[in-house]
Amino acid sequence: MYDTIIIGAGMSGLAAGIRLAHFDQRVCILERHSAIGGLNSFYRLGRRNYDVGLHAVTNYAPKGTRRGPLARLLRQLRFAWDEFSLSPQVGSEIAFPGVRLRFSNDFGLFESEVVRHFPRQKDNFRRLVAELCDYDQLGRAGTGCSAREAVAQHIDDPLLVEMIFCPLLFYGGAREHDMEFGQFSIMFRSIFLEGLARPLVGVRLILKKLVQKFKALGGELRLRAGVERISVSNGSVDKVILDNGTELECRRVLSSAGWRETMRLCDEVNRPDEHPAGRLSFVESISILDAQPRVLGHDRTMVFYNDSDKFHYGKPDELADARSGVICSPNNFAYGQPLAEGVMRITALADYDRWAALDRQSYQLAKLRWYDRMVASAVRFVPDFRSAVVETDMFTPITIRRYTGHENGAVYGLPQKRYDGRTHLKNLYICGTDQGLVGIIGAIISGISIANRHLLEG
Ligand SMILES: Cc1cc2nc3c(=O)[nH]c(=O)nc-3n(C[C@H](O)[C@H](O)[C@H](O)COP(=O)(O)OP(=O)(O)OC[C@H]3O[C@@H](n4cnc5c(N)ncnc54)[C@H](O)[C@@H]3O)c2cc1C
């Protein structure tokens, strides 16, 4: 009999596992795939390592910082700051036609760029920053109010509003066009006020550390162990049944599979439709270069681009939306040594249903076409790197669905979050994306908070 079974070895499941194992619970993490990491995993192809999720770790804080999400999670999981080997970004920008706003991990740069390009908005922008909700206000309950409406009360230049929303929606927008003001505050803090960083070797380092710690505390991790069903009797979970028929008894279950996905697993009542599914997914092209991007004239870590004054964040009318995107160069972090090869990753909004409707051959063809379209769109905002490309790869909403089980390949999950992590069953909880915190740091904090709040007693 396990004290807690955790469904999913993504960031939130692993973090919750560490927390519970630390307090001597008998914990087992069940992961359907042969690799850990979920939305933030890695793979090897043609003797190269690729990251699936990680562009950058948000919420960067320099060594010695005591406050904020990064410091909190290191403390709660008992990691030293150095263990994640985070190197800060070199500098990023938001690029719209005719205006570029640069930002770095020093908020003063972003503020000065806003003042330089939108001098009339100087005081409005400062008032907005002063209004941001504190982290603690979100974890418990969303503010519910529209971020667009809240921001419009301060900033009256529509272009600046779109430019601020562009990175925040790309990095955490679960609903189309807008987000809750609480989520907006969290994203604003995590990207602009704190900042971006990356370990030299990518996300595998963070995953490796989490798994090592979990196992060292006596936790059990089972790969290729998909949960097929959660068995319920008298209003509580008594066991989980795996795809291969194995039955595991437990006192509680914590699921990071997603709200709707978890509800479908419960055998007594199927209630996934209580919350509408997320609709937003992404395609990503990866280009390996025979030169460092900097040598080709590109020294930015991230470029969030949009080719008109209005940013359309929604399910596209085609397979993907090439009008906007995120260009990430993992080379452009301050590692102190260069990555072995140049890499350019471009992420754009995509429509799961259209990709899912393609037959095998059309799917392969569409990947090639959209690689070309996305890169052609992106090189309007960064130096044209196409002549330096030596290898490419591409993933789509279908890839995301296949490797994480998330309905519609919805990276940021439900538009309406379940902040308290509770379900209709007294010993079944959810953590991760659908609980309310997204991104690597958000998911880890989610796992920790739900473990602390509901699973440590008794
Ligand atoms: C393309 C892309 C780029 C991203 N870029 C960034 C970035 O730069 N920075 C950032 O901070 N975040 C980024 N993210 C987001 C970040 O990866 C996620 O928010 C975070 O990893 C979510 O973690 P999670 O634990 O909530 O869920 P998941 O990672 O989805 O973990 C859930 C796990 O549960 C497993 N599972 C599901 N159903 C079952 C079942 N029935 N039985 C057993 N196991 C099951 C899945 O296989 C999966 O491993 C990106 C995501 C994507 C897809």
PDBQT file of the ligand as one rigid body, heavy atoms in Angstrom, charges set to zero:
ROOT
HETATM    1  C1  LIG A 501       7.075  23.478 -26.769  1.00  0.00    +0.000 C 
HETATM    2  C2  LIG A 501       7.065  23.868 -25.334  1.00  0.00    +0.000 A 
HETATM    3  C3  LIG A 501       7.911  24.883 -24.892  1.00  0.00    +0.000 A 
HETATM    4  C4  LIG A 501       7.919  25.235 -23.545  1.00  0.00    +0.000 A 
HETATM    5  N1  LIG A 501       8.813  26.177 -23.140  1.00  0.00    +0.000 NA
HETATM    6  C5  LIG A 501       8.903  26.477 -21.835  1.00  0.00    +0.000 A 
HETATM    7  C6  LIG A 501       9.905  27.365 -21.379  1.00  0.00    +0.000 A 
HETATM    8  O1  LIG A 501      10.731  27.840 -22.129  1.00  0.00    +0.000 OA
HETATM    9  N2  LIG A 501       9.937  27.682 -20.068  1.00  0.00    +0.000 N 
HETATM   10  C7  LIG A 501       9.040  27.157 -19.180  1.00  0.00    +0.000 A 
HETATM   11  O2  LIG A 501       9.130  27.478 -17.991  1.00  0.00    +0.000 OA
HETATM   12  N3  LIG A 501       8.082  26.303 -19.582  1.00  0.00    +0.000 NA
HETATM   13  C8  LIG A 501       8.003  25.941 -20.890  1.00  0.00    +0.000 A 
HETATM   14  N4  LIG A 501       7.039  25.063 -21.319  1.00  0.00    +0.000 N 
HETATM   15  C9  LIG A 501       5.968  24.683 -20.383  1.00  0.00    +0.000 C 
HETATM   16  C10 LIG A 501       6.399  23.664 -19.383  1.00  0.00    +0.000 C 
HETATM   17  O3  LIG A 501       7.078  22.662 -20.052  1.00  0.00    +0.000 OA
HETATM   18  C11 LIG A 501       5.173  23.069 -18.694  1.00  0.00    +0.000 C 
HETATM   19  O4  LIG A 501       4.344  24.102 -18.191  1.00  0.00    +0.000 OA
HETATM   20  C12 LIG A 501       5.529  22.153 -17.515  1.00  0.00    +0.000 C 
HETATM   21  O5  LIG A 501       6.582  21.313 -17.861  1.00  0.00    +0.000 OA
HETATM   22  C13 LIG A 501       4.292  21.351 -17.142  1.00  0.00    +0.000 C 
HETATM   23  O6  LIG A 501       4.600  20.360 -16.186  1.00  0.00    +0.000 OA
HETATM   24  P1  LIG A 501       3.471  19.466 -15.546  1.00  0.00    +0.000 P 
HETATM   25  O7  LIG A 501       4.124  18.645 -14.512  1.00  0.00    +0.000 OA
HETATM   26  O8  LIG A 501       2.322  20.302 -15.151  1.00  0.00    +0.000 OA
HETATM   27  O9  LIG A 501       2.854  18.560 -16.716  1.00  0.00    +0.000 OA
HETATM   28  P2  LIG A 501       3.474  17.534 -17.748  1.00  0.00    +0.000 P 
HETATM   29  O10 LIG A 501       4.852  17.937 -18.097  1.00  0.00    +0.000 OA
HETATM   30  O11 LIG A 501       2.510  17.437 -18.852  1.00  0.00    +0.000 OA
HETATM   31  O12 LIG A 501       3.547  16.161 -16.970  1.00  0.00    +0.000 OA
HETATM   32  C14 LIG A 501       2.491  15.247 -16.945  1.00  0.00    +0.000 C 
HETATM   33  C15 LIG A 501       3.057  13.844 -17.093  1.00  0.00    +0.000 C 
HETATM   34  O13 LIG A 501       2.012  12.915 -16.849  1.00  0.00    +0.000 OA
HETATM   35  C16 LIG A 501       2.180  11.800 -17.720  1.00  0.00    +0.000 C 
HETATM   36  N5  LIG A 501       0.880  11.131 -17.831  1.00  0.00    +0.000 N 
HETATM   37  C17 LIG A 501      -0.262  11.636 -18.365  1.00  0.00    +0.000 A 
HETATM   38  N6  LIG A 501      -1.261  10.729 -18.275  1.00  0.00    +0.000 NA
HETATM   39  C18 LIG A 501      -0.739   9.647 -17.647  1.00  0.00    +0.000 A 
HETATM   40  C19 LIG A 501      -1.278   8.387 -17.247  1.00  0.00    +0.000 A 
HETATM   41  N7  LIG A 501      -2.560   8.081 -17.459  1.00  0.00    +0.000 N 
HETATM   42  N8  LIG A 501      -0.456   7.500 -16.639  1.00  0.00    +0.000 NA
HETATM   43  C20 LIG A 501       0.846   7.809 -16.392  1.00  0.00    +0.000 A 
HETATM   44  N9  LIG A 501       1.398   8.980 -16.755  1.00  0.00    +0.000 NA
HETATM   45  C21 LIG A 501       0.618   9.879 -17.373  1.00  0.00    +0.000 A 
HETATM   46  C22 LIG A 501       2.636  12.427 -19.016  1.00  0.00    +0.000 C 
HETATM   47  O14 LIG A 501       3.272  11.481 -19.856  1.00  0.00    +0.000 OA
HETATM   48  C23 LIG A 501       3.596  13.517 -18.481  1.00  0.00    +0.000 C 
HETATM   49  O15 LIG A 501       4.899  13.037 -18.368  1.00  0.00    +0.000 OA
HETATM   50  C24 LIG A 501       7.027  24.633 -22.638  1.00  0.00    +0.000 A 
HETATM   51  C25 LIG A 501       6.200  23.617 -23.072  1.00  0.00    +0.000 A 
HETATM   52  C26 LIG A 501       6.223  23.221 -24.407  1.00  0.00    +0.000 A 
HETATM   53  C27 LIG A 501       5.354  22.067 -24.847  1.00  0.00    +0.000 C 
ENDROOT
TORSDOF 0
